[in-house]
Amino acid sequence: GARDPLGLLRNVHTLVKPGGLLVMGTQYEWAAPSVKGASSGEEVLGTALRRWFEPAGDSTDLAFARAETARKADCGLQHITFWQRRAEPAPEAEPLLARAERAAKQASACVGQAVYDEDAMVSQYLDFHYGPSSAYPAACARRCVDVAKAGGVPLGRALEVGGGPGRAAVELSRAFGHVDSGDYSATFVDLGRRLLKDGELRWRSLVDRTAGSTVERSVQAADLGAGSVTFSRMDAQALPEELTGYDLICGFNLIDRLAEPKAFLSGAKARLNPGGLLVVSSPYTWLEEFTPKDNWLGGFKYGDNDGPTSYLGLKDFLLSQGFVEAAPAEDLWFRIDELGNGRKSQQTRAQMTFWRLPE
């Protein structure tokens, strides 16, 4: 996208002949101050263009997907609008756009923008765990319980590593006697603790970034039916020594964001009870910024030489550690909405695998 969207809209008329057609496509993911009276990005766009353009037809939405890997795609809904260039500018629209452009330049210089972006990321995770479309964390927990019951694994103590704000841990606590949940992020740990202590979490989710519109959301601990669960900060690659004696250890969307995934897997073995269950779910979106390539569990390619798939790499390592496969691998889809209007999201197919430590 443009570095200065309002500046682009202000000057795009210089590129179009009078009577010519301008076609704009956007997801309204670009930041701009709300023009007075505008409640949506579409209104901001219209106000910015109407000095030199008039609508030339009905707008439409165009869905698209861009594959990042075989298991992950960026998805969106482009809003396509059509505009015809005026021969002369219309009056009055210029002052509104000029004020908006000045405000945008001032906002870009504010330190608070970084805080806003951080808050937006936290709200995305809260939506993913507790929002109206949340499904994946609870589904992961249910499959853990189902496989444990089918295999006769005691539902005593469970440990979730990399649990974020804690939805899966809360779901597990409805079946297990006690659940410990840990994450490297102190922010996420604090959110889990606040949910249990205050009985609720409230947050605002970004709906339309261009207009700056948000929606308030909340979750009640009573509605989740939480059992015995604690939240603490921990490093998945160096788990605290006191964490031991678990019937279940799980990590969802974790291993491909660790510098040393094998350290987590071997550490899990040391903390499982004999007969205990290890469950790993991952889309295997390995990136060298998180995991050095030498530490990837397969999933790489050098020229025409394919390495093993991540599933086979994971399987080979866990078998070497004495685990046996407890159930067939299965796929779970999940979606992360970056905007509450559904115009920008990530849709990913994770693979869940189940491993048991023999008694």
C-alpha positions as CSV (number, residue, x, y, z in Angstrom):
1,G,0.0,0.0,0.0
2,A,0.9,3.7,-0.3
3,R,3.0,5.2,2.5
4,D,0.8,8.3,2.4
5,P,-2.7,7.1,1.4
6,L,-4.4,10.5,1.9
7,G,-1.6,12.2,-0.1
8,L,-2.1,9.7,-2.9
9,L,-5.9,10.3,-3.0
10,R,-5.3,14.1,-3.0
11,N,-3.2,13.9,-6.1
12,V,-4.5,10.9,-8.1
13,H,-6.6,13.3,-10.2
14,T,-3.3,14.4,-11.9
15,L,-3.0,10.9,-13.4
16,V,-6.5,10.7,-14.9
17,K,-7.9,12.7,-17.8
18,P,-11.2,14.6,-17.4
19,G,-13.9,12.0,-18.1
20,G,-11.5,9.1,-17.4
21,L,-12.2,6.2,-15.0
22,L,-10.5,5.6,-11.7
23,V,-10.9,2.1,-10.1
24,M,-9.9,1.8,-6.5
25,G,-9.6,-1.5,-4.6
26,T,-8.9,-1.5,-0.8
27,Q,-9.6,-3.5,2.4
28,Y,-9.5,-0.3,4.5
29,E,-6.5,-1.5,6.4
30,W,-4.6,1.8,6.0
31,A,-4.6,4.2,8.9
32,A,-6.1,7.6,8.5
33,P,-7.9,10.0,10.9
34,S,-11.6,9.9,10.6
35,V,-13.0,12.7,8.4
36,K,-15.8,14.4,10.2
37,G,-19.0,12.5,9.8
38,A,-17.4,9.4,8.4
39,S,-18.1,6.1,10.2
40,S,-16.4,3.8,7.7
41,G,-13.4,3.6,5.4
42,E,-15.7,3.8,2.4
43,E,-16.9,7.2,3.6
44,V,-13.3,8.4,4.2
45,L,-12.4,7.3,0.6
46,G,-15.5,9.0,-0.8
47,T,-14.7,12.3,1.0
48,A,-11.1,12.2,-0.2
49,L,-12.0,11.6,-3.9
50,R,-15.2,13.7,-4.4
51,R,-13.4,17.0,-5.1
52,W,-12.2,15.6,-8.4
53,F,-14.3,12.5,-8.9
54,E,-17.9,11.4,-8.9
55,P,-19.1,7.8,-8.4
56,A,-19.3,6.0,-11.8
57,G,-21.1,2.8,-10.9
58,D,-22.0,0.4,-8.1
59,S,-19.2,-0.8,-5.8
60,T,-18.5,-4.5,-5.4
61,D,-16.5,-6.9,-3.2
62,L,-13.9,-9.2,-4.6
63,A,-12.6,-12.1,-2.5
64,F,-9.0,-13.2,-2.8
65,A,-6.4,-15.5,-1.3
66,R,-2.6,-15.4,-1.5
67,A,-0.9,-18.7,-0.4
68,E,2.1,-18.2,1.9
69,T,2.7,-21.9,2.3
70,A,0.8,-25.0,1.5
71,R,-0.9,-24.6,4.9
72,K,-1.3,-20.8,5.3
73,A,-2.9,-18.2,3.1
74,D,-3.6,-14.4,3.5
75,C,-7.2,-13.9,2.6
76,G,-9.2,-10.7,2.0
77,L,-12.2,-9.0,0.6
78,Q,-11.3,-6.0,-1.6
79,H,-13.9,-3.3,-1.9
80,I,-13.8,-2.1,-5.5
81,T,-15.2,1.4,-6.3
82,F,-15.5,3.2,-9.6
83,W,-15.0,7.0,-10.1
84,Q,-15.1,9.3,-13.1
85,R,-12.8,12.3,-13.2
86,R,-14.5,15.7,-13.2
87,A,-13.4,18.5,-15.6
88,E,-13.3,21.0,-12.7
89,P,-13.0,20.4,-8.9
90,A,-16.1,20.5,-6.8
91,P,-16.2,23.1,-4.0
92,E,-15.9,22.4,-0.2
93,A,-14.4,18.9,-0.2
94,E,-10.9,20.4,-0.2
95,P,-10.9,21.8,3.3
96,L,-12.1,18.5,4.8
97,L,-9.3,16.5,3.0
98,A,-6.7,19.1,3.9
99,R,-7.6,18.9,7.6
100,A,-7.5,15.1,7.4
101,E,-4.1,15.1,5.7
102,R,-2.6,17.4,8.3
103,A,-4.0,15.2,11.1
104,A,-2.6,12.1,9.5
105,K,0.9,13.7,9.4
106,Q,0.6,14.7,13.1
107,A,-0.6,11.2,14.1
108,S,2.3,9.5,12.2
109,A,4.7,11.4,14.4
110,C,3.1,10.3,17.7
111,V,4.8,7.7,19.8
112,G,1.3,6.5,20.8
113,Q,1.0,4.9,17.3
114,A,3.4,2.1,18.5
115,V,1.2,1.5,21.5
116,Y,-1.9,1.4,19.2
117,D,-0.3,-1.2,17.0
118,E,0.6,-3.3,20.1
119,D,-2.9,-3.1,21.4
120,A,-4.3,-4.1,18.0
121,M,-2.2,-7.2,18.1
122,V,-3.3,-8.1,21.6
123,S,-7.0,-7.6,20.6
124,Q,-6.4,-10.0,17.6
125,Y,-5.2,-12.7,20.0
126,L,-8.1,-12.1,22.4
127,D,-10.5,-12.4,19.4
128,F,-8.7,-15.6,18.4
129,H,-9.1,-17.1,21.9
130,Y,-12.4,-15.6,23.2
131,G,-14.1,-13.7,20.3
132,P,-17.4,-14.6,18.6
133,S,-15.7,-16.6,15.9
134,S,-13.1,-18.4,18.2
135,A,-13.0,-22.1,17.5
136,Y,-9.4,-23.4,17.2
137,P,-8.1,-23.2,20.9
138,A,-11.2,-25.0,22.2
139,A,-11.1,-27.6,19.4
140,C,-7.5,-28.3,20.3
141,A,-8.4,-28.9,23.9
142,R,-11.3,-31.1,23.0
143,R,-9.2,-33.4,20.8
144,C,-6.6,-33.7,23.6
145,V,-9.3,-34.8,26.0
146,D,-10.8,-37.2,23.5
147,V,-7.5,-38.9,22.7
148,A,-6.6,-39.1,26.3
149,K,-9.9,-40.8,27.2
150,A,-9.7,-43.2,24.3
151,G,-6.2,-44.2,25.3
152,G,-6.9,-44.6,29.0
153,V,-4.7,-41.6,30.0
154,P,-5.5,-40.3,33.4
155,L,-7.1,-36.8,33.4
156,G,-4.9,-35.6,36.3
157,R,-2.5,-32.8,35.5
158,A,-2.0,-31.0,32.2
159,L,0.5,-28.4,31.0
160,E,-0.1,-26.2,28.0
161,V,3.0,-24.3,26.8
162,G,2.8,-21.2,24.6
163,G,-0.9,-20.9,25.6
164,G,-1.3,-17.2,24.9
165,P,-4.3,-15.6,26.7
166,G,-5.4,-19.1,27.8
167,R,-8.5,-20.4,26.1
168,A,-7.3,-23.9,25.5
169,A,-6.0,-24.1,29.1
170,V,-9.4,-23.1,30.4
171,E,-11.1,-25.7,28.2
172,L,-8.7,-28.4,29.4
173,S,-9.4,-27.5,33.1
174,R,-13.0,-28.6,32.6
175,A,-11.8,-32.2,32.2
176,F,-8.4,-32.3,34.0
177,G,-7.9,-32.0,37.7
178,H,-5.5,-29.2,37.3
179,V,-3.9,-27.3,34.3
180,D,-0.8,-25.2,34.3
181,S,-0.6,-22.7,31.4
182,G,2.5,-20.8,30.4
183,D,3.6,-18.3,27.8
184,Y,6.7,-16.3,27.2
185,S,4.6,-13.1,26.9
186,A,4.0,-11.5,30.3
187,T,1.0,-9.6,28.6
188,F,-0.7,-12.9,27.8
189,V,-0.1,-14.3,31.2
190,D,-1.5,-11.3,32.8
191,L,-4.7,-11.5,30.7
192,G,-5.2,-15.1,31.7
193,R,-4.8,-14.2,35.4
194,R,-7.2,-11.2,35.1
195,L,-9.8,-13.4,33.5
196,L,-9.8,-15.7,36.6
197,K,-9.4,-12.9,39.2
198,D,-11.8,-10.4,37.8
199,G,-14.2,-12.9,36.2
200,E,-14.1,-11.2,32.8
201,L,-12.0,-9.6,30.1
202,R,-13.0,-6.6,28.0
203,W,-11.2,-5.4,24.9
204,R,-11.8,-3.4,21.8
205,S,-11.3,-4.9,18.3
206,L,-10.5,-2.9,15.2
207,V,-13.2,-3.1,12.6
208,D,-12.1,-0.6,10.0
209,R,-8.6,0.9,10.3
210,T,-9.2,3.7,7.9
211,A,-12.1,5.1,9.8
212,G,-10.7,4.0,13.1
213,S,-13.9,2.2,14.1
214,T,-13.8,-0.4,16.8
215,V,-16.2,-2.8,18.6
216,E,-16.2,-3.7,22.3
217,R,-16.0,-7.3,23.2
218,S,-15.9,-9.3,26.4
219,V,-15.8,-12.8,27.9
220,Q,-17.1,-14.0,31.2
221,A,-15.1,-16.6,33.2
222,A,-18.4,-18.1,34.5
223,D,-19.5,-18.8,30.9
224,L,-16.4,-20.8,30.2
225,G,-16.7,-23.0,33.2
226,A,-13.1,-22.9,34.2
227,G,-11.7,-25.5,36.6
228,S,-8.4,-25.4,38.4
229,V,-5.9,-23.5,36.2
230,T,-2.9,-21.3,36.8
231,F,-1.1,-19.0,34.4
232,S,2.7,-18.2,34.6
233,R,5.4,-16.9,32.4
234,M,7.8,-19.6,31.1
235,D,10.3,-20.3,28.3
236,A,9.2,-23.3,26.3
237,Q,12.8,-24.2,25.6
238,A,13.8,-24.2,29.3
239,L,10.8,-25.2,31.3
240,P,11.0,-24.7,35.1
241,E,12.3,-27.8,36.9
242,E,9.3,-27.8,39.3
243,L,6.9,-28.5,36.4
244,T,6.8,-32.2,36.3
245,G,4.4,-35.1,36.8
246,Y,1.9,-34.4,33.9
247,D,-0.5,-36.7,32.2
248,L,-0.7,-34.3,29.2
249,I,1.6,-31.7,27.8
250,C,0.6,-29.8,24.7
251,G,1.8,-26.9,22.5
252,F,-0.4,-25.4,19.9
253,N,1.1,-23.2,17.1
254,L,4.3,-23.3,19.1
255,I,7.2,-25.3,17.7
256,D,7.6,-23.3,14.5
257,R,8.2,-20.1,16.5
258,L,10.9,-21.5,18.7
259,A,14.6,-21.2,18.1
260,E,15.2,-24.7,19.4
261,P,12.0,-26.8,19.0
262,K,13.8,-30.0,20.0
263,A,14.6,-28.5,23.4
264,F,10.8,-28.1,24.1
265,L,10.1,-31.7,22.9
266,S,12.8,-33.3,24.9
267,G,11.9,-31.1,27.9
268,A,8.3,-32.3,27.6
269,K,9.4,-36.0,27.8
270,A,11.2,-35.3,31.1
271,R,8.0,-33.9,32.6
272,L,5.5,-36.5,31.5
273,N,4.3,-39.3,33.6
274,P,4.9,-42.8,32.2
275,G,2.0,-43.3,29.8
276,G,1.5,-39.6,29.4
277,L,0.4,-37.8,26.3
278,L,2.2,-35.2,24.2
279,V,0.1,-33.3,21.7
280,V,1.6,-30.9,19.2
281,S,-0.4,-28.8,16.7
282,S,1.4,-26.7,14.1
283,P,1.0,-25.3,10.6
284,Y,4.8,-25.7,10.2
285,T,5.3,-22.1,9.0
286,W,9.0,-22.2,9.6
287,L,10.8,-18.8,9.3
288,E,14.5,-18.2,9.8
289,E,13.8,-15.1,11.8
290,F,12.4,-17.4,14.5
291,T,14.1,-20.7,14.0
292,P,17.6,-21.3,12.4
293,K,17.2,-23.5,9.4
294,D,19.4,-26.2,10.9
295,N,16.8,-26.5,13.7
296,W,13.8,-26.9,11.5
297,L,12.0,-30.3,11.9
298,G,12.0,-30.9,8.1
299,G,9.9,-28.7,5.8
300,F,12.9,-27.3,3.9
301,K,14.2,-27.6,0.3
302,Y,17.7,-27.0,-1.1
303,G,17.5,-26.7,-4.9
304,D,15.9,-29.9,-6.2
305,N,16.6,-31.8,-3.0
306,D,13.6,-32.0,-0.7
307,G,14.0,-32.5,3.0
308,P,11.5,-34.6,5.0
309,T,8.1,-33.1,5.7
310,S,7.7,-31.5,9.1
311,Y,5.5,-34.3,10.2
312,L,8.2,-36.9,9.3
313,G,10.9,-34.7,10.9
314,L,8.8,-34.4,14.1
315,K,8.0,-38.1,14.1
316,D,11.6,-39.2,13.6
317,F,12.8,-37.1,16.5
318,L,10.0,-38.1,18.9
319,L,10.4,-41.8,18.1
320,S,14.1,-41.4,18.9
321,Q,13.1,-40.0,22.2
322,G,11.0,-43.1,23.0
323,F,7.5,-41.9,22.1
324,V,5.0,-43.9,20.1
325,E,2.3,-42.4,18.0
326,A,-1.0,-42.5,20.0
327,A,-3.4,-41.5,17.2
328,P,-3.4,-40.6,13.5
329,A,-2.4,-37.0,12.7
330,E,-5.3,-34.8,11.7
331,D,-5.8,-31.3,10.3
332,L,-7.5,-28.4,12.0
333,W,-8.3,-25.1,10.3
334,F,-8.1,-21.8,12.0
335,R,-8.7,-18.1,11.1
336,I,-7.2,-14.9,12.5
337,D,-9.1,-11.8,11.6
338,E,-6.9,-8.7,11.4
339,L,-10.0,-6.5,10.9
340,G,-13.4,-7.1,12.5
341,N,-15.2,-6.4,9.2
342,G,-13.7,-9.6,7.7
343,R,-11.8,-7.8,5.0
344,K,-8.4,-9.0,6.1
345,S,-7.6,-12.4,7.6
346,Q,-5.2,-15.3,7.8
347,Q,-6.5,-18.8,7.2
348,T,-4.3,-21.7,8.2
349,R,-4.4,-25.5,8.3
350,A,-2.6,-26.8,11.3
351,Q,-1.7,-30.4,11.8
352,M,-2.3,-32.0,15.2
353,T,-0.2,-35.0,16.2
354,F,-0.5,-37.2,19.3
355,W,2.4,-39.0,21.0
356,R,2.5,-41.2,24.1
357,L,5.4,-42.1,26.4
358,P,5.2,-45.8,27.1
359,E,4.7,-46.9,30.7
